[in-house]
């Protein structure tokens, strides 16, 4: 659970940027007394409240499973809260818009959510206004990160209205509301509008590009939870494998598999730096560790053929009983969070499913929140995967490759995804990018408006647990692309290693990968280059 909490906390989008558009002039009126709104189509505005807040520390209350956090240095700002409902739906979606009193940079930044939370609870809002943005988010009328009590009606059926809110509807309505609020408070509209989100927030960004192409000038969608109906089921696969094989490797054994894989595949990019540069090309065979003894907290464990078989299936990804591949597995080198275990009643290890895919399968597919996931067989899994696609792709899939309307609107879509993402298989993002290229005239034409960068060694949303460099200012790269026409060929990235040394890299524009030049400091980005030639 500790790693889940770290991942959720780290998924708060960064708001820093280095490019400044024309700011609101000193003569522009600023009012925080009242705001009048036209309700977005299909909604009713239930209430509008405004609150002027002095400069200081923003205290974000605890939102389970995350603790309280304090964000110092927030400027004086107007906080506008708008409650929306869809008549007859019984929902109540809260939109928050924060607007700095001085220093507004003329931009609007919308902030996405994490897991089953549709939006931000204050940390990212505070970060955005500290860097001059007017910022907004919405809770979509649903619960917090791991709260899925809203999913079913009292009759035990899927609450389709709230699912629509979470999937798409509320983020667009928040956008409509926020743009009106900005114009009301500042006396003029924002010059540019940006979406910023990771994980669920990344999925929301893709949904905006696909269904509401005119909402944003630029979309930063990190580690996006696109292909939701497929990957959410797919990420339960490690638990199904362990249950079906009746083998539950200890965390120390799983770590040993990763360490061996990194040792074997690390040099493929020309330098040993503890990171697999291209996990999709890593052909490490876990069977080579059979018989190896591993030191663990409670003694020693010996890796068995059954352990190796479980790891091979987890890396390979879900398949039907006949062998047909359904989705991608955990990237080689990523942490095995999805293969979590815990002590069972008799002291032996049993599975501990990640709460997000567990809730999706138990609640939205089985309609039984307390469903015993350990009973799912390989055959059952294949049926659940097909059911999820059939029932939810059109609602929340966000994988439509036709981005022609977004391109025509002049929008720019920027994604980076860690290649050691332990929660969302990176290859799902690659698959989507390839499908967009196939549907829209090839990679070079798509690069004009949609660019993907893969980050070797970076985990989900780039937490401090990452072993590889993480982008330092992707939002700045996006604003330069939108406002100055400077399309990023690389993304600057950095990490502080265990010795305290700063390691830098330039993340390569997909499909290029980074290679060490063979000379110079391996920790310096200048010693590496991008190439489309893959390692053998």
C-alpha positions in Angstrom: 0.0 0.0 0.0 2.9 2.4 0.7 4.0 2.3 -3.0 0.4 2.9 -4.1 0.2 6.0 -1.8 3.5 7.2 -3.2 2.3 6.7 -6.8 -0.9 8.5 -6.2 0.9 11.4 -4.5 3.4 11.7 -7.3 0.6 11.7 -10.0 -0.2 15.3 -9.0 0.8 17.1 -12.2 3.7 19.6 -12.2 2.7 23.1 -13.0 6.0 24.7 -13.6 6.7 26.3 -17.0 9.3 28.7 -18.3 7.4 30.5 -21.2 5.4 33.5 -20.5 2.5 34.8 -22.7 1.1 38.2 -22.5 -0.1 38.8 -18.9 -3.2 40.4 -17.8 -2.5 44.1 -17.6 -2.6 46.1 -14.4 -5.7 47.9 -15.8 -7.6 44.7 -16.1 -10.3 44.5 -13.5 -10.2 41.7 -10.9 -13.3 40.8 -9.0 -14.0 38.0 -6.6 -17.3 39.2 -5.3 -19.7 37.4 -7.6 -19.7 35.3 -10.8 -22.6 34.8 -13.2 -22.6 31.7 -15.4 -24.5 30.1 -18.2 -25.0 26.5 -17.5 -23.2 24.1 -19.8 -25.6 22.3 -22.2 -27.6 19.6 -20.4 -26.8 20.8 -16.9 -28.2 23.1 -14.2 -26.0 25.3 -12.0 -27.0 24.5 -8.5 -24.8 27.1 -6.8 -21.8 29.4 -7.3 -19.7 30.6 -4.4 -16.6 32.8 -4.4 -14.0 33.1 -1.7 -11.0 35.5 -1.6 -8.0 33.9 0.0 -4.9 35.7 1.2 -1.5 34.7 0.2 0.1 31.9 2.3 0.1 28.1 2.7 -2.6 26.0 1.2 -3.5 23.1 3.5 -5.0 20.1 1.6 -7.0 17.9 3.9 -6.4 14.2 4.0 -8.2 12.4 1.2 -7.9 8.6 1.8 -5.6 6.9 1.2 -3.4 10.1 1.1 -2.5 12.2 4.1 -2.9 15.9 4.5 -0.3 18.1 2.7 0.7 21.7 2.9 1.6 23.8 -0.1 3.5 27.0 0.9 3.8 30.2 -1.1 0.4 30.3 -2.7 -0.5 33.7 -4.0 -3.7 35.6 -3.0 -6.4 34.2 -5.2 -10.1 34.0 -5.8 -11.5 30.5 -5.3 -14.8 29.9 -7.2 -16.8 26.7 -6.5 -19.6 25.8 -8.9 -22.0 22.9 -8.3 -23.5 21.3 -11.4 -26.2 18.7 -11.9 -27.8 16.9 -14.8 -31.6 17.1 -14.3 -33.0 13.7 -13.5 -29.6 12.2 -12.9 -29.3 13.0 -9.2 -25.7 13.9 -9.5 -23.8 16.8 -8.0 -20.5 17.6 -9.6 -18.2 20.2 -8.0 -16.0 22.5 -10.2 -13.2 24.5 -8.6 -11.6 27.4 -10.3 -8.6 29.2 -8.6 -7.5 32.5 -10.0 -4.4 34.4 -8.8 -5.1 38.1 -8.0 -1.8 39.3 -9.5 0.7 37.8 -11.9 -1.8 35.9 -14.0 0.1 34.7 -17.1 -3.0 34.8 -19.3 -3.3 31.0 -19.4 -5.8 28.5 -18.1 -4.7 25.1 -16.8 -7.1 22.2 -16.1 -6.0 19.5 -13.8 -6.9 15.8 -14.1 -7.4 13.0 -11.6 -5.9 9.8 -10.3 -7.3 6.3 -10.0 -11.1 6.7 -9.4 -10.8 10.4 -8.5 -11.8 12.7 -11.4 -9.8 15.7 -10.2 -7.4 17.4 -7.8 -8.0 18.1 -4.2 -5.9 21.3 -3.9 -2.2 20.4 -4.3 -2.0 20.8 -8.1 -4.4 23.8 -8.0 -2.0 25.5 -5.6 1.0 24.6 -7.7 -0.7 26.0 -10.9 -1.6 29.3 -9.4 1.9 29.7 -7.9 3.2 29.7 -11.5 0.7 32.2 -12.7 -2.1 30.0 -14.2 -5.8 30.3 -13.6 -6.5 26.6 -12.7 -9.6 24.4 -12.5 -10.6 20.8 -11.7 -13.8 18.8 -11.1 -14.7 15.9 -8.8 -17.3 14.8 -11.4 -19.7 14.0 -8.6 -17.9 10.7 -7.8 -15.6 9.6 -5.0 -11.9 9.8 -4.0 -9.0 7.8 -5.3 -10.1 4.3 -4.2 -13.8 5.1 -3.4 -16.0 3.2 -5.8 -19.2 3.3 -3.7 -20.8 5.4 -6.4 -20.4 2.8 -9.1 -23.7 0.9 -8.5 -27.2 2.0 -7.9 -29.3 0.8 -5.0 -30.6 -1.9 -7.3 -27.1 -3.2 -8.0 -26.9 -1.9 -11.5 -24.1 0.3 -12.9 -24.7 4.0 -12.3 -24.4 5.0 -15.9 -24.9 8.7 -15.2 -22.0 8.9 -12.8 -19.8 6.7 -15.0 -20.5 9.2 -17.9 -19.4 12.0 -15.6 -16.2 10.2 -14.6 -15.4 9.0 -18.1 -15.9 12.3 -20.0 -18.9 14.5 -19.4 -17.8 16.4 -16.3 -14.3 17.3 -17.5 -15.8 19.0 -20.6 -18.4 20.8 -18.5 -15.7 21.9 -16.1 -13.8 23.4 -19.1 -16.9 25.4 -20.2 -17.5 26.7 -16.7 -13.8 27.6 -16.0 -13.5 29.6 -19.2 -16.5 31.6 -18.2 -15.2 32.2 -14.7 -11.9 33.4 -16.0 -13.5 35.9 -18.3 -15.8 37.1 -15.5 -13.0 37.5 -12.9 -10.3 39.0 -15.1 -12.5 40.8 -17.6 -11.1 38.9 -20.5 -10.6 35.3 -21.6 -7.5 33.2 -21.3 -5.1 33.5 -24.2 -4.3 29.7 -24.1 -5.9 26.7 -22.5 -4.0 23.6 -21.3 -5.0 20.2 -20.0 -2.5 18.6 -17.5 -2.9 15.1 -16.1 -1.3 11.8 -15.4 -2.8 8.3 -15.3 -6.6 9.0 -15.0 -5.7 12.6 -15.8 -3.9 11.4 -18.9 -6.9 9.4 -20.0 -9.1 12.5 -19.6 -6.7 14.4 -21.8 -7.0 11.9 -24.6 -10.8 11.9 -24.2 -10.7 15.7 -24.6 -8.7 15.4 -27.8 -11.1 12.8 -29.2 -14.5 14.1 -28.1 -14.0 17.8 -27.4 -11.2 18.8 -29.8 -11.7 22.6 -29.4 -11.5 22.7 -25.6 -7.7 22.9 -25.3 -4.8 24.4 -27.2 -2.4 21.9 -25.6 -2.9 18.6 -23.8 -0.2 17.1 -21.5 -1.3 13.5 -20.9 1.3 11.6 -18.9 1.2 7.8 -18.4 -2.4 7.9 -19.8 -5.0 5.4 -18.7 -6.3 5.1 -22.2 -7.6 1.7 -23.3 -9.3 1.7 -19.9 -11.6 -1.2 -20.6 -8.7 -3.4 -21.7 -5.8 -2.5 -19.4 -7.9 -2.4 -16.2 -8.8 -6.0 -16.6 -5.3 -6.8 -17.9 -3.7 -5.5 -14.8 -5.5 -8.1 -12.7 -3.7 -10.8 -14.7 -0.8 -11.2 -12.3 -3.2 -12.1 -9.6 -5.0 -14.6 -11.8 -1.7 -16.2 -12.8 -0.6 -16.6 -9.2 -3.9 -18.1 -8.2 -4.2 -20.4 -11.2 -0.6 -21.6 -10.8 -1.0 -21.7 -7.0 2.4 -20.0 -6.8 3.0 -16.7 -5.0 6.6 -15.5 -5.3 7.9 -13.4 -2.4 8.7 -9.8 -3.1 12.4 -10.5 -2.7 12.1 -13.2 -5.4 10.3 -10.9 -7.8 13.0 -8.3 -7.1 15.6 -10.8 -8.0 14.0 -11.5 -11.4 14.0 -7.8 -12.1 17.6 -7.3 -11.0 18.7 -10.2 -13.3 16.7 -8.8 -16.2 18.2 -5.3 -15.8 21.7 -6.9 -15.6 21.0 -8.8 -18.8 19.4 -6.0 -20.9 20.9 -2.9 -19.5 23.9 -2.8 -21.9 21.6 -2.9 -25.0 21.6 0.9 -25.2 25.4 1.0 -25.1 26.0 1.8 -21.4 25.5 0.1 -18.0 23.5 2.6 -16.0 21.0 0.3 -14.1 18.2 1.0 -16.6 16.7 -1.0 -19.4 16.7 1.4 -22.3 14.1 -0.5 -24.4 12.2 -3.1 -22.3 10.1 -4.3 -25.3 13.4 -5.6 -26.8 14.6 -7.4 -23.6 14.5 -11.1 -24.1 15.6 -12.2 -20.6 14.5 -15.7 -19.8 13.3 -15.9 -16.1 14.1 -19.7 -16.1 17.8 -18.9 -15.8 17.1 -18.1 -12.1 15.6 -21.5 -11.2 17.5 -22.8 -8.2 18.9 -19.5 -7.2 18.7 -18.7 -3.4 17.5 -15.2 -2.5 18.0 -13.6 0.9 14.7 -12.3 2.2 13.4 -10.6 5.3 12.3 -13.8 6.9 15.1 -16.1 5.7 16.0 -17.5 2.4 13.9 -18.4 -0.6 14.8 -20.7 -3.5 13.4 -19.7 -6.9 11.5 -22.6 -8.4 10.4 -23.5 -11.9 6.9 -22.5 -10.9 8.1 -19.0 -9.8 9.8 -18.5 -13.2 6.6 -19.6 -15.0 4.6 -17.1 -13.1 7.0 -14.3 -13.9 7.1 -15.3 -17.6 3.3 -15.1 -17.8 3.2 -11.8 -16.0 5.8 -10.2 -18.3 4.1 -11.8 -21.4 0.7 -10.4 -20.5 -2.8 -11.9 -20.6 -3.8 -14.5 -23.1 -6.8 -16.7 -23.7 -6.6 -20.4 -22.8 -5.9 -21.1 -26.5 -2.9 -18.7 -26.4 -4.3 -15.6 -28.2 -2.7 -12.5 -26.7 -5.2 -10.1 -25.1 -3.1 -7.2 -23.8 0.4 -6.3 -22.7 2.1 -7.4 -19.6 4.1 -5.6 -16.9 7.1 -4.1 -18.6 10.3 -6.0 -17.9 12.2 -4.0 -15.2 9.1 -2.5 -13.7 8.2 -3.2 -10.1 5.8 -6.1 -9.5 3.2 -4.1 -7.6 0.4 -5.9 -9.5 1.8 -9.2 -8.2 1.4 -8.2 -4.6 1.0 -10.8 -1.9 0.1 -10.9 1.8 0.0 -13.5 4.6 -3.0 -15.8 4.4 -5.0 -17.3 7.3 -2.5 -20.2 7.6 0.5 -18.0 7.3 1.3 -18.9 3.6 1.3 -16.2 1.0 -1.8 -15.3 -0.9 -2.6 -12.6 -3.5 -3.1 -9.0 -2.7 -4.7 -7.4 -5.8 -4.1 -3.8 -6.7 -7.3 -2.0 -5.6 -8.0 -0.2 -8.9 -8.3 -3.2 -11.3 -9.8 -5.3 -8.5 -12.6 -2.7 -8.1 -13.2 -2.6 -11.9 -13.6 -6.3 -12.2 -15.6 -6.9 -9.0 -17.8 -3.8 -9.2 -18.3 -2.8 -12.9 -18.1 -6.3 -14.4 -19.4 -8.7 -11.7 -21.6 -6.0 -10.1 -20.5 -7.6 -6.7 -18.0 -5.4 -4.8 -17.2 -8.2 -2.5 -16.7 -10.8 -5.3 -14.0 -13.3 -4.6 -11.4 -12.6 -7.3 -9.4 -15.7 -6.4 -12.0 -17.8 -8.1 -11.2 -16.3 -11.6 -9.8 -18.9 -13.9 -7.9 -18.3 -17.1 -11.1 -19.0 -19.0 -13.1 -16.7 -16.8 -10.5 -14.0 -17.3 -10.8 -14.1 -21.1 -14.6 -13.7 -20.8 -14.3 -10.8 -18.4 -11.8 -9.1 -20.7 -14.3 -9.5 -23.6 -17.2 -8.3 -21.4 -15.3 -5.2 -20.4 -14.5 -4.3 -24.0 -18.1 -4.9 -25.1 -19.8 -2.9 -22.3 -17.4 0.0 -21.7 -15.2 0.7 -24.7 -17.6 3.3 -26.1 -18.0 4.9 -22.6 -14.5 5.1 -21.2 -12.1 3.5 -23.7 -10.6 6.8 -25.0 -8.8 4.9 -27.7 -10.4 6.3 -30.9 -7.5 6.8 -33.3 -9.2 9.5 -35.3 -7.8 12.8 -34.0 -8.5 14.7 -37.2 -10.8 17.2 -35.5 -8.2 17.9 -32.8 -5.6 18.4 -35.5 -7.9 20.7 -37.5 -8.6 22.7 -34.3 -4.8 23.4 -34.1 -4.4 21.4 -30.8 -1.1 19.8 -29.7 -1.0 16.6 -27.7 2.1 15.7 -25.7 2.6 12.4 -23.9 5.4 10.9 -21.9 5.2 7.4 -20.4 7.7 5.7 -18.1 9.0 2.4 -19.5 9.1 1.0 -16.0 5.4 1.8 -15.4 4.3 -0.7 -12.9 0.6 0.1 -13.1 -0.2 0.9 -16.8 1.6 -1.1 -19.5 3.6 1.3 -21.6 3.0 -0.7 -24.7 -0.7 0.3 -24.6 0.3 3.9 -25.2 2.6 2.8 -28.0 -0.2 0.7 -29.6 -2.5 3.7 -29.6 0.2 6.0 -31.1 0.8 3.4 -33.9 -2.9 3.1 -34.6 -3.2 6.9 -34.9 -0.3 7.0 -37.3 -1.9 4.2 -39.4 -5.3 6.0 -39.4 -3.9 9.5 -40.1 -1.3 9.3 -42.8 1.8 8.1 -41.1 4.1 9.0 -38.2 5.6 12.2 -39.7 2.1 13.7 -40.3 1.0 12.8 -36.8 4.1 14.3 -35.3 2.9 17.7 -36.4 0.3 17.6 -33.6 0.8 14.5 -31.4 4.2 13.4 -29.9 5.1 10.6 -27.6 8.2 10.2 -25.5 9.2 7.1 -23.6 11.2 7.4 -20.4 13.5 4.4 -19.6 13.5 3.5 -15.9 10.7 5.9 -15.0 7.8 4.4 -13.1 4.1 5.4 -13.0 3.9 9.2 -13.3 7.6 9.4 -12.5 7.8 8.9 -8.7 11.0 9.2 -6.7 11.2 5.4 -6.9 12.1 5.7 -10.6 15.5 4.4 -11.6 15.7 6.5 -14.8 15.5 10.2 -15.5 12.1 11.9 -15.4 11.0 14.9 -17.6 11.9 18.2 -15.8 9.4 20.5 -17.6 7.1 18.8 -20.0 4.5 21.5 -19.6 7.0 24.1 -20.6 7.8 22.0 -23.7 4.1 21.9 -24.6 3.6 25.7 -24.1 6.6 26.4 -26.4 5.1 24.1 -29.0 1.6 25.7 -28.8 2.7 29.3 -28.5 6.0 29.5 -30.3 5.6 26.6 -32.8 8.7 24.9 -31.4 7.9 21.2 -31.6 9.9 19.2 -29.1 12.3 16.6 -30.6 13.5 15.6 -27.1 12.3 16.1 -23.6 14.9 17.1 -21.0 14.9 14.6 -18.1 16.9 14.2 -14.9 17.2 12.1 -11.8 19.3 12.1 -8.7 20.9 8.7 -8.2 21.7 6.8 -5.0 25.0 8.5 -4.7 23.5 12.0 -5.0 24.7 12.6 -8.5 22.4 14.2 -11.1 21.9 12.1 -14.2 20.5 13.8 -17.2 19.0 12.5 -20.5 17.1 13.7 -23.5 14.1 11.5 -24.0 13.7 10.7 -27.6 10.7 11.3 -29.8 9.0 7.9 -30.4 10.0 5.7 -32.1 13.6 6.8 -31.6 15.5 5.4 -28.6 18.6 6.7 -26.8 22.1 5.3 -27.3 25.3 6.1 -25.6 27.8 7.7 -28.0 30.7 5.5 -26.6 32.5 8.4 -25.0 31.9 11.2 -22.5 30.2 11.0 -19.1 27.4 8.5 -19.2 25.5 10.6 -16.7 25.4 13.6 -19.1 22.7 13.8 -21.7 25.3 15.2 -24.2 26.9 11.8 -24.2 23.8 10.2 -25.7 22.0 10.4 -29.1 18.6 9.4 -30.5 18.3 6.7 -33.2 15.6 4.7 -34.8 17.9 1.7 -35.0 16.9 -0.8 -32.3 19.3 -3.1 -30.5 19.6 -6.6 -31.9 
